[in-house]
Amino acid sequence: MNTFSEKLTPMVFLLVRLVVGYMFLLHGTAKFFEFPVSMTGGNGSVELMSQYGVAGTLEIIGGSLFILGLLTRPVAFLLSGMMAFAYFGVHASAETLFQPMLNHGELAALYSVVFLLFVFIGAGKWSLDHKLFAKNDTSKA
């Protein structure tokens, strides 16, 4: 017999995946299209072959795939690594390594661990992964 929380698990996975994917996607649209805000101070979008351009591309494509729940585990692995790089390579310094509020890296750190979690738990039952590839999927989520 399923408990109430077990019945809600697929819905919660979907909700978290949608919110995280949408917010991540917005970081990419802000970089390229200055929507919903300008990431460049209003001087136009970032260059495609720059560090921010590569990040924006991964944010748009990865966020979209994450929302759909398509190729979730490999996408989450890639995005988790990207966000770990953002934290350790861009935000953290030797003095602020364990002080994300001071180095403004708390969002990168949170995204990194949330994506890492999805590497292990997958997208859940309400996803394209489950619809397309669930022949051997025994997860309850």
Residue pairs with C-beta under 8 A, 6 or more apart in sequence:
6 140
9 124
9 140
9 141
10 124
10 125
10 126
10 141
11 126
13 121
13 123
13 124
13 125
13 126
13 127
13 141
14 69
14 124
14 126
14 127
16 114
17 66
17 67
17 69
17 72
17 118
17 123
17 124
17 127
18 67
20 66
20 111
20 114
20 115
21 63
21 64
21 65
21 66
21 67
22 63
22 67
23 63
24 59
24 62
24 63
24 66
24 79
24 111
25 59
25 60
25 63
25 64
25 67
26 36
26 63
27 39
27 55
27 56
27 59
27 63
28 55
28 56
28 57
28 58
28 59
28 60
28 61
28 63
29 35
29 36
29 60
30 36
30 37
30 38
30 39
31 39
31 40
31 45
31 46
31 52
31 53
31 55
31 56
31 59
32 45
32 46
32 53
32 56
32 60
33 45
34 40
34 42
34 44
34 45
39 46
39 52
40 46
46 52
46 53
46 56
47 53
48 57
55 82
55 86
58 78
58 79
58 82
62 75
62 78
62 79
62 82
65 71
65 72
65 75
66 72
66 75
66 76
66 79
66 118
68 127
68 128
69 123
69 124
69 126
69 127
69 128
69 129
69 130
70 123
70 127
70 128
70 129
70 132
71 129
72 118
72 122
72 123
72 127
72 129
73 118
73 119
73 122
73 123
73 129
76 115
76 116
76 117
76 118
76 119
77 115
77 116
77 119
79 111
79 115
80 111
80 112
80 113
80 115
80 116
80 119
81 112
83 108
83 109
83 111
83 112
83 115
84 108
84 112
86 105
86 108
86 112
87 100
87 105
87 108
87 109
87 112
88 97
90 105
90 108
91 100
91 103
91 104
91 105
91 108
92 100
92 103
92 105
93 103
96 102
96 103
100 106
100 109
121 139
121 141
122 129
122 130
122 137
122 139
122 141
123 129
123 130
124 130
124 139
124 141
125 134
125 139
125 141
130 137
